[in-house]
């Protein structure tokens, strides 16, 4: 049973050693999303050496801005400075990782403003908006305010799936080999550019992170038809290893 392509997210807690990145590549992780800028910091040095380490390990690097949305213009300016300095170029995938802050009013409006600035130098189809599932559950962010042409990443470690059907990428764990390291699955190949191999088999073996929506989308099946084939309800969980009828 194959699995979805893996991705890794580098933060300040990610070990800064060549050995760590080599272990990730042995795991099959070829794509690293690296935080280049954080709100309230004029320069984030960890992103500089993490970019170098990942590239030396042969990994493809993508850029991340971690923001509390308090100062959209400031964040965009410092992110773009690091983006250029480290050799990221047009076509690079960019994650906007939103952090909840009780002091920021109208976060949806601030996020729209920030996405407008980022879109000046990053194509909209290359932008990913990421949220912690707990922040969505608390109602801090409203997904209806995020246009669907942006990829959506949900950080929901330790659960059976992302918890959000619209998610294109799911950060599934924050631990790797006794270190703090965010790892996830790239359902539709947004970061990894790995297409899904369709088969003529009548059944599909469910993978970690699967939901009815993901299976229906990847197999080109109308969701109600998929549920009917499997005598399932939309609320039913999909369990890894479960045999799903797809035709």
C-alpha positions as a printed Julia matrix, in Angstrom:
247×3 Matrix{Float64}:
   0.0    0.0     0.0
   1.55   3.28   -1.09
   1.22   6.42    0.99
   0.84  10.08    0.23
   4.05  12.03   -0.44
   5.66  13.34    2.75
   6.66  16.9     3.58
   8.49  18.45    6.54
   8.14  21.87    8.16
  11.22  23.49    9.71
  10.66  25.8    12.68
  12.91  27.18   15.43
  12.62  23.8    17.2
  13.9   21.8    14.24
  17.41  20.43   14.92
  20.06  22.38   13.01
  22.39  19.51   12.14
  23.2   17.87    8.79
  22.43  14.49   10.36
  18.82  15.47   11.01
  18.21  16.37    7.38
  19.95  13.21    6.22
  17.61  11.15    8.42
  14.63  12.91    6.87
  15.78  12.07    3.36
  16.22   8.41    4.37
  12.61   8.51    5.55
  11.66   9.56    2.02
  11.07  13.25    2.73
  12.26  15.24   -0.27
  10.49  18.56    0.37
  11.17  20.91    3.3
   9.06  23.98    4.09
  11.32  26.43    5.92
  10.23  29.37    8.05
  12.09  32.44    6.74
  10.35  35.17    8.72
   8.3   35.55   11.9
   6.14  38.45   13.05
   7.99  41.03   15.2
  11.44  39.83   14.05
  13.38  41.89   11.52
  15.6   38.89   10.79
  15.13  35.2    11.49
  18.54  33.55   11.28
  17.36  29.95   11.8
  15.72  30.01    8.37
  19.02  30.87    6.75
  21.01  27.86    7.95
  18.01  25.53    7.7
  17.72  26.44    4.02
  21.39  25.64    3.48
  21.2   22.35    5.39
  18.13  21.18    3.49
  19.66  22.03    0.13
  22.92  20.32    1.03
  20.87  17.21    1.85
  19.38  17.34   -1.64
  15.94  18.47   -0.51
  13.67  20.84   -2.4
  13.04  23.94   -0.27
   9.83  25.91    0.06
   9.35  29.17    1.99
   7.18  29.89    5.04
   6.07  33.09    6.77
   4.84  32.61   10.35
   2.53  35.48   11.2
   0.15  36.64   13.91
  -1.3   39.1    11.33
  -0.66  42.14   13.52
   1.46  43.92   10.88
   0.82  42.51    7.38
   3.05  44.96    5.52
   5.97  44.54    7.96
   5.69  40.74    7.69
   5.53  40.74    3.9
   8.53  43.09    3.62
  10.81  41.06    5.88
   9.67  37.78    4.34
  10.43  39.01    0.83
  13.89  40.23    1.93
  14.79  36.75    3.23
  13.12  35.08    0.24
  15.35  36.97   -2.2
  18.53  36.75   -0.13
  18.32  32.96    0.15
  17.74  32.41   -3.54
  14.08  31.52   -3.52
  12.53  32.41   -6.85
   9.23  32.73   -8.7
   7.56  29.33   -8.74
   8.57  28.52   -5.15
   5.68  27.32   -3.01
   4.98  29.66   -0.08
   3.2   28.81    3.18
   1.5   31.55    5.2
   1.3   30.0     8.67
  -1.25  31.91   10.74
  -0.88  32.04   14.52
  -3.79  33.09   16.71
  -3.38  36.3    18.73
  -5.97  37.74   21.1
  -4.67  41.25   20.44
  -5.32  41.18   16.67
  -8.77  42.38   15.64
 -10.36  41.25   12.36
  -7.75  38.58   11.55
  -9.61  37.64    8.35
  -9.25  41.18    7.03
  -5.57  41.29    8.02
  -4.94  37.96    6.29
  -6.57  39.21    3.09
  -4.29  42.26    3.24
  -1.21  40.09    3.74
  -2.15  37.73    0.89
  -2.48  40.78   -1.33
   1.11  41.84   -0.56
   2.49  38.31   -1.0
   0.67  37.96   -4.33
   2.82  40.76   -5.77
   5.8   38.38   -5.98
   4.23  34.9    -5.59
   1.61  33.49   -7.96
  -1.68  32.8    -6.19
  -1.58  29.14   -7.24
   1.75  28.8    -5.36
   0.4   30.11   -2.03
  -0.59  27.84    0.84
  -2.48  29.11    3.9
  -1.88  27.08    7.07
  -3.76  26.96   10.37
  -3.65  25.01   13.59
  -6.85  22.96   13.84
  -7.29  24.1    17.45
  -7.43  27.74   16.33
 -10.17  26.9    13.81
 -12.11  25.01   16.48
 -11.96  28.07   18.72
 -13.41  30.19   15.92
 -10.41  32.47   15.62
 -10.23  32.02   11.84
 -13.02  31.52    9.31
 -12.15  29.28    6.37
 -14.98  30.79    4.33
 -12.83  33.92    4.06
 -10.02  31.99    2.31
 -10.43  31.71   -1.48
 -10.35  28.1    -2.63
  -7.6   28.7    -5.19
  -5.12  28.77   -2.27
  -3.9   25.43   -0.94
  -4.92  24.78    2.66
  -2.66  23.13    5.25
  -4.04  21.99    8.58
  -1.74  21.35   11.55
  -3.48  18.6    13.52
  -0.83  16.26   14.97
  -1.69  12.91   16.46
  -5.16  12.62   14.93
  -6.57  10.2    12.35
  -6.76  12.93    9.69
  -6.62  16.7     9.25
 -10.17  17.19   10.52
 -10.9   19.6     7.65
 -12.15  18.1     4.38
 -10.85  20.98    2.29
  -7.23  20.44    3.42
  -4.71  19.76    0.68
  -1.87  19.16    3.15
  -1.97  17.74    6.67
   0.75  18.13    9.3
   0.24  14.81   11.05
   2.98  14.67   13.69
   5.41  16.94   15.51
   7.85  14.25   16.6
  10.53  12.4    14.68
  13.3   10.23   16.12
  13.05  11.87   19.59
  13.29  15.36   18.02
  10.67  18.05   17.49
   9.96  17.93   13.77
   6.68  18.63   11.99
   5.91  16.05    9.3
   2.89  15.78    7.06
   1.18  14.4     3.99
   0.76  16.28    0.73
  -2.55  14.87   -0.55
  -2.7   16.49   -3.96
   0.99  17.12   -4.63
   0.95  20.89   -3.97
   4.5   20.88   -2.6
   5.81  17.61   -3.95
   4.32  17.79   -7.47
   3.69  14.05   -7.24
   0.62  13.04   -9.18
  -1.7   10.28   -8.05
  -1.46   7.0    -9.95
  -4.99   5.93  -10.89
  -5.66   2.21  -11.11
  -8.44   0.06  -12.53
  -8.75  -1.88   -9.29
 -12.31  -1.95   -7.89
 -11.02  -1.3    -4.37
  -8.71   1.22   -2.79
  -6.82   0.6     0.47
  -7.26   3.63    2.73
  -4.13   5.45    3.87
  -3.36   7.52    6.94
  -5.16  10.86    6.66
  -7.83   9.73    4.21
 -11.37  11.07    4.33
 -14.31  10.36    2.02
 -13.76  13.73    0.33
 -10.08  13.06   -0.36
 -10.78   9.6    -1.77
 -13.6   10.89   -3.95
 -11.5   13.77   -5.25
  -8.43  11.69   -6.05
 -10.46   8.98   -7.81
 -12.76  11.38   -9.65
 -15.9    9.95   -8.06
 -18.97  11.94   -7.05
 -18.94  11.91   -3.24
 -22.56  10.66   -2.8
 -21.79   7.83   -5.25
 -18.69   6.82   -3.26
 -20.73   6.76   -0.04
 -23.44   4.72   -1.72
 -20.94   2.18   -3.06
 -19.59   1.65    0.44
 -22.93   1.85    2.29
 -21.36   4.61    4.36
 -22.45   7.91    5.89
 -20.47  11.12    5.43
 -19.75  11.2     9.19
 -18.16   7.72    9.16
 -14.41   7.75    9.76
 -12.09   6.24    7.16
  -9.6    3.97    8.89
  -6.13   3.24    7.43
  -6.16  -0.19    5.82
  -9.9   -0.08    5.17
 -10.98  -1.42    1.76
 -12.94   1.24   -0.14
 -14.96   0.43   -3.25
 -14.2    2.98   -5.96
 -16.05   1.45   -8.91
